[in-house]
Structure formats: C-alpha cells, structure tokens
Amino acid sequence: MTEASQNLHALLKAITPVEIAGPQNSDISQLTADSRLAAPGTMFVAVRGVNVDGHRFIPAAVTAGAAAIVCEEFPDEMPQNVCFIRVADSADALGRLASQWYGNPSRKLTLIGVTGTNGKTTIATLLYEMARLSGCKAGLLSTVSNIVDTTVYEAVQTTPDPLSIHRLLHDMVEAGCTFAAMEVSSHAAQQRRIAGLHFKGGIFTNLTRDHLDYHKTFDAYLKAKKSFFDGLGADAFALVNLDDSHGTVMLQNTCARKADYSIQRDADFTARPLEDRLDGMLLEIDGTEVETMFTGRFNASNLLAVYGAWRLLGYDKESTLLNMSRLRPVAGRFQTVTNTDRTITGVVDYAHTPDALINVLDTLREVCGCKRRIITVCGAGGNRDHGKRPLMAEAAARRSDRLILTSDNPRNEDPEAILADMRAGLDSDQAARTLSICDRREAIRTAVALAQPGDVILVAGKGHEDYQIIGDVKRHFSDLEELQAAFKV
C-alpha cells in the first residue's frame, strides 16, 4: 500500500527538474492534475491538455493549499511557502511521479503493451486470459474493461490517465497479480500517458486510417505509435506484424529484442488458416495444428501475436497451443448470434475503420461463399474524422449484398449530414442497394426484416459498447441486445 503522505524530496527523484524554487522538505498528501482536487499538502501537476492548459489553474491549486506545483512555466506569483518545480514536459513528469507515488508497480509485473489500429483489445484480452490459464493472477487495461485479477471496472477510455494507470497497476500488485496486459492508444502515447511505465514487451498489430481528427496526418499517427516502441528498454521484446508494411518501421529505433509474426511470409512466428467457419477456425501455428474458437484471417493474425508474445516470455510451444485452444472470442469482436430457428446469423463487431470493415466482411464472404447474402449495418461517429466516412461506406457496399447506413454516436453532429458524407462514397449501383436509416434500432430491425434463411447480418461499429452518444447525452444502447430482440419478434 502507498503511504498516506510522501516526502517531496523523495518524490522528486522520479523526475529531472529544470529549476526548483521554494521548500523541498514538505510532506505531500496527494498527487493530482486536477486543481479541483487540490487540498493542503497536494502536489499539483499542471499539464497542457488538448482543450485545457493546466497552467491556468495553478493559482486555484495554490489557494486550495497545494504544497508543490509541477509546471513547464513558472507563474508570475510564487508564494514562498510553496515549492515550484519547472520541468520540460509536465505530462511526462506526471506519469513518472505517479509511478513513484504508487511504488513503481509496473516493475513488479510482467507488463505487455499492445498498439495498432485494429486488434488491440482482442490481443490484450487474450494475453490476460492466457496468463490466467497458465496459473497466474493477472490484470487488464482495455477498451472494454479494466480488470484487477477477477474484479472488473468499467473502462472510460482505451488507455486511462497516468494516475489511474499506476493506481490500477498498484491494485494488481496488491491483489497478487504477476502479469498485466494493456492497450496503448496513439493518443496515450502522444500525450505521455504511458510515461513511467516499465514494459516487458510491446506488440504492433497494424496501421490504417484512424483518429486523423486528432493527429491530423497519417505520418503523425504513425509517429505516435512508433514512440511506444522507441521507449522500450533492452530487457523488453518488440513483436511486430510483418504483414503490415509499417511493422518494420516500428522496430527502427527500439532497444528491445526484435521479433516478427506473419500469416503470409516467413517470420519468427508463422500461422496458416486451414479451415474457417463461423464458429471457429483450424490453424497451423509454427507447423502444428490447433483448433480455435475464432474466425477469420484477422483473428489468425491476432492469435499468432498472442502465441509469439507467450513464446517470447519463455513458455513452451505445447502448453501455449493447448491454452490457445481454450480461448474464447472477446465481447463485441466477431460475436455471433442466431434467430430462433437458427436460419439467420447475426455478427456484432467493433469494426469502425475502413480496414476493419474490409477484414470482417472479407472473412464473412470467405466463410459464407457466394450463395449466402450479407446485409451490413454500419455508420460513422460524429465529431470525428470526416475523411473516412465515404471510405467506410464504399468498403461496406462493395462487400455486402445490402447496406444500411445508420447513426453511430452522432454526438453533436447532424446524423443526416453524417450519412450524406458516407453516401458520397457510393457509386450508383451501390447506392441502389443502400438504405439510410438514422435510428440505429430501426436500422437493425430493418436488416432482420430483409434477411432470408441463410443470410448473415453484420452490425458493425460499436461492438461491446452499450451506449449511444446523441448530443451530449450517453444513452443505453447495445447492438447485441437489439439484434437479439429483433430476432425474437
């Protein structure tokens, strides 16, 4: 457990201050980056956020009784009873201070980070499950949930803020965990939310267009992902997908032990799908056949990443493959459901990028053949990258027999305008096979009404999410629940 207070001088050993002004021997009662939580004895870290600059709130933190202020620029007024610590990057300092505050928990765990556009949640979750199957207590930080041993906490964002990360890792250590897996988003890497973490391994899945509303350019998005591998130490491994052209880029400046995996080329770890069905897949991994409960080449790649990481951690091939055969699909990732007479199959998937849609639909086409129709329901989020909207619609229309465009967290945008952006990607033939229905519940019901025996319905975009954001309001909505309800009508 962490102490009720910690000495400021001891805490400062975690960072490299540029300049210090004021007393350094006070006891710190809490560490925060939120001035509203400041109280007597607090260390307040002023972080420059995307929308708000924490430096604006230094006076409020001082008024509340903060004993120390960490910032990139000293304020005009600096009371003599407060210690001001100037650093080059306060976001980086926050992560390192958080690690020190919670007893450097990542160094007491085998912590594996997973980054890339698609597959992060599946791989991180399966690594957590592999650890449990191997007899270890484990933790997970993912888009779906944060888990400490067996206690599940709702996940607010893919990668939490630094204080939450280190607190959760500390809780894992206290619970007896020895292993942890976490998703590392591009936002988290760029915003230094992973500062102060000691990773024993990093995995790169792939890189396709996503989050350009934030990163602005694909190159900036790539560099954010790459920075994670640049920061790995010599005692870690860096495992990358050789089937993605950006895989080798991730390895260029890393000090970590390098390894790669592929389902298409020669690599350190290889796999080949032998038989693919809606309820599972027979894989050949490093020359040995293994039956899995997963479907599709993209899942073959995800499973191979898990296999490679487990072998790099020192586990033998036989036990690794045995445990992999016991793994189950992650909620909202190619999750299947059937109607009452099992003549129509529904698939719920988180695919919300053009590449992810292509992967899922190509898999469905390979499994279903040409005789079974595919009806796709998908949309695009509001207040996000406008450029991918027509690309997503075109990717879905090209691979579906019928397409229904609908809302997907419209937020503060006009849903009709979002659908218009998507329809702009369709040619006349594709448009003729496409419906636009803003109400997502009605869109799912319409897909079921259109379906005939043997058809497959893909509801894409939200996956595990059980909410719909309309305006500033988050309302309960589950694609899986809606699909199940429509099947029962």
Number of C-alpha atoms within 10 A of each C-alpha: 9 11 10 9 15 18 13 20 14 13 17 16 12 19 17 12 19 10 13 15 17 15 15 19 11 17 19 21 19 20 22 18 23 15 24 11 14 24 19 16 21 24 29 29 27 27 24 17 11 8 6 10 11 18 22 14 19 24 17 13 28 23 13 17 17 27 27 28 27 26 26 21 15 18 13 7 8 16 11 10 16 20 22 26 23 19 20 14 16 24 26 19 27 30 25 26 26 25 27 21 24 19 18 21 25 25 16 16 23 18 24 26 26 26 27 22 20 23 23 25 26 23 30 28 28 24 29 25 23 21 20 18 17 13 9 16 21 27 34 31 28 27 24 23 18 25 24 24 22 13 10 13 14 11 15 13 15 21 23 22 18 27 21 14 23 27 19 22 31 24 19 26 24 12 16 15 22 18 25 29 29 28 27 29 26 27 17 21 21 19 19 23 25 27 21 24 23 23 25 23 24 25 30 32 25 20 20 17 17 23 18 17 12 14 18 12 13 15 11 15 22 19 17 20 24 25 17 28 29 17 18 22 17 13 12 23 24 28 30 28 27 24 18 15 11 18 22 17 15 24 21 12 13 21 17 21 16 18 20 23 27 21 21 12 12 12 16 14 22 23 26 20 19 12 14 21 16 18 11 16 21 20 24 19 21 16 10 12 15 16 17 23 17 27 24 24 21 19 24 25 24 24 24 26 30 24 28 25 25 18 14 17 14 8 14 11 15 10 11 18 18 14 16 23 15 13 18 13 18 18 19 24 22 25 22 19 17 17 18 11 8 12 13 19 20 26 24 25 25 21 25 22 22 20 20 22 24 18 17 26 23 18 20 26 17 14 16 18 10 9 9 17 20 25 25 28 28 25 29 29 21 21 14 17 17 16 14 21 24 21 21 25 28 23 20 28 25 16 19 25 16 23 27 25 26 26 28 24 24 24 19 14 15 15 23 15 12 24 21 14 19 24 23 14 18 22 12 8 10 19 18 11 14 22 17 20 20 20 13 23 19 14 22 28 18 16 25 22 12 12 19 13 13 15 20 26 29 28 29 27 25 26 23 20 17 14 16 20 18 18 13 9 12 13 12 10 16 19 25 25 12 16 24 18 14 18 21 10 10
